[in-house]
C-alpha cells in the first residue's frame, strides 16, 4: 500500500487512501457492536445484582422492625411510642430500634441526642414519652441512679 502511494499516479494514490479510510471507518477493524452488546450485558448483570441486594436489605430490615414491634408490644410500649423509638433510631443511624431497648442508658443517651435537634416545645413532650417508655421497659432498674 505504501509503495502505491509512493510511486503511483494521483488517481492510484487517491484510490489507495480511499480504500484505507473505508477499512478504518466501517470495515471489520472496529465494530461498535463488539463493545455495546457486552456493555449492555454487564450493565444488566450489575442491575440485577443491585436489585437483589436491595431486596435482601429491605427484607432483613422489615424482619427486624417486625421483631421490634412484637417485642415492644409485649413490653407494653404503645404504637405511638414505638414510632418515636423508630424515629430516634433512624435519626441516630442505629441499625434497628431494638438497640434502644438494650438498656436504659442507651435509650437515655440516644433520646438526649435526638431532642437536641427538635424544637424546645417538642423536647419536653418527647422526653416525657421516653421516660414513660423507660419505666415500662426497664421499671427503674438497669443502673438507674435517679437522674
Secondary structure by P-SEA (a helix, b strand, c coil): cccccccccaaaaaaaaaaaaaaacccccccccccaaaaaaaaaaaaaaaaaaaaaaaaaaaaaaaaaaaaaaaacccaaaaaaaaaaaaaacccccccccccaaaaaaaaaaaaccccccaaaaaaaaaaaaaaaacccccccccc
